[in-house]
Amino acid sequence: MPPADNWTRPAKSWALRASPLRPAAEDIAVYRREIRSWHGAVAPGGVAALLLGVTPEIATMDWPAGTRLTAVDVSRAMIGGVWPGASRGQAAVCARWAKLPFPDGSHQVAIGDGCYSVLTADAYEATTRSLRRVLRPDGLLVLRWFTRPERPEAPARVFADLAAGRIGSFHAFKWRLAMALHDTLAAGVRLSDIWEVWHAAVPHPERLAAERGWPLPVVGTIDDFRGLATRYTFPTLAEARSTLSDAFDEAACHFPSYELGERCPVIAYRPR
Ligand SMILES: C[S@@+](CC[C@H](N)C(=O)[O-])C[C@H]1O[C@@H](n2cnc3c(N)ncnc32)[C@H](O)[C@@H]1O
């Protein structure tokens, strides 16, 4: 699991990131729809909701009236640099999701964007248990996943598509390369390995940026991975499903229509 200071670089370059790394308007529409339909069915009073991370698009979305949203993030750099909630009266707590510092059944909704991918697989089970513990039995969990395909792509194929102009955004390229270099779920992919492979294949990123019309600082976001032993994990959809299946029932699964959306399902769950 990454120590908190591994998020210092992303906290500084957050504004340069976009879909699929950050949720698109389409994802926010799905998050809202799932929360509203749960809210209509359960009809709670004010909603106690948890945001796993500090995703600004989720913090600022249109929550049911009376919602008390608390963000939980391990990185003080991300809370200080990216979290927009302080000015909105929303709290942010510095903690790990596997050890949520809240009583059992204290929350009704938990929502997270790409959370399990920033964990190593050995933290999956404790994270799932922790989420289930703090949620009420009639609660709701909504997660957007980053899933690798069942049949892996070769890194050479990703670079060939990059050279041929068949990849629409640098962020989609970065995720495809990361997934192509991914080992088993237990091993994940080491961030420094992504950077090394990238650097060997594209030694002059300024030329790529000019050719593709991508801002050089956006291309430079991959340099955040340089020298980091941190591992990300991209489960297959089946692995993602089995991760939660002991504690949650899947209620809905949406595949967004944007580039790489087939690898970014938003899944709504109800506690078992
Ligand atoms: C939610 S994830 C993925 C980013 C997401 N797609 C977005 O747009 O916000 C990134 C966040 O997770 C936080 N994080 C990583 N590991 C964590 C853990 N074990 N517990 C709590 N927060 C963690 C990081 O500090 C970072 O702010």
The ligand as an SDF file (V2000), in Angstrom:
LIG
                    3D

 27 29  0  0  0  0  0  0  0  0999 V2000
   -9.5720    7.6050   -4.9590 C   0  0  0  0  0  0  0  0  0  0  0  0
   -8.0590    7.1530   -5.6100 S   0  0  0  0  0  0  0  0  0  0  0  0
   -8.1730    7.4080   -7.3840 C   0  0  0  0  0  0  0  0  0  0  0  0
   -8.4000    8.8410   -7.8660 C   0  0  0  0  0  0  0  0  0  0  0  0
   -9.7950    9.1110   -8.4060 C   0  0  0  0  0  0  0  0  0  0  0  0
  -10.0040    8.4770   -9.6850 N   0  0  0  0  0  0  0  0  0  0  0  0
  -10.1750   10.5820   -8.4280 C   0  0  0  0  0  0  0  0  0  0  0  0
  -10.4480   11.1280   -9.5120 O   0  0  0  0  0  0  0  0  0  0  0  0
  -10.2130   11.1630   -7.3680 O   0  0  0  0  0  0  0  0  0  0  0  0
   -6.8280    8.2970   -5.1520 C   0  0  0  0  0  0  0  0  0  0  0  0
   -6.8290    8.7350   -3.7060 C   0  0  0  0  0  0  0  0  0  0  0  0
   -6.7530    7.6230   -2.8630 O   0  0  0  0  0  0  0  0  0  0  0  0
   -5.9660    7.9640   -1.7170 C   0  0  0  0  0  0  0  0  0  0  0  0
   -5.5190    6.6990   -1.1230 N   0  0  0  0  0  0  0  0  0  0  0  0
   -4.6580    5.7960   -1.6260 C   0  0  0  0  0  0  0  0  0  0  0  0
   -4.5810    4.7120   -0.8440 N   0  0  0  0  0  0  0  0  0  0  0  0
   -5.4160    4.9290    0.2130 C   0  0  0  0  0  0  0  0  0  0  0  0
   -5.7890    4.1710    1.3670 C   0  0  0  0  0  0  0  0  0  0  0  0
   -5.2880    2.9680    1.5640 N   0  0  0  0  0  0  0  0  0  0  0  0
   -6.6620    4.7110    2.2250 N   0  0  0  0  0  0  0  0  0  0  0  0
   -7.1870    5.9500    2.0250 C   0  0  0  0  0  0  0  0  0  0  0  0
   -6.8660    6.7150    0.9390 N   0  0  0  0  0  0  0  0  0  0  0  0
   -6.0140    6.2130    0.0450 C   0  0  0  0  0  0  0  0  0  0  0  0
   -4.8790    8.8380   -2.2890 C   0  0  0  0  0  0  0  0  0  0  0  0
   -4.2750    9.6370   -1.3140 O   0  0  0  0  0  0  0  0  0  0  0  0
   -5.6210    9.6340   -3.3510 C   0  0  0  0  0  0  0  0  0  0  0  0
   -6.1200   10.8390   -2.8470 O   0  0  0  0  0  0  0  0  0  0  0  0
  1  2  1  0
  2  3  1  0
  2 10  1  0
  3  4  1  0
  4  5  1  0
  5  6  1  0
  5  7  1  0
  7  8  2  0
  7  9  1  0
 10 11  1  0
 11 12  1  0
 11 26  1  0
 12 13  1  0
 13 14  1  0
 13 24  1  0
 14 15  1  0
 14 23  1  0
 15 16  2  0
 16 17  1  0
 17 18  1  0
 17 23  2  0
 18 19  1  0
 18 20  2  0
 20 21  1  0
 21 22  2  0
 22 23  1  0
 24 25  1  0
 24 26  1  0
 26 27  1  0
M  CHG  2   2   1   9  -1
M  END
$$$$
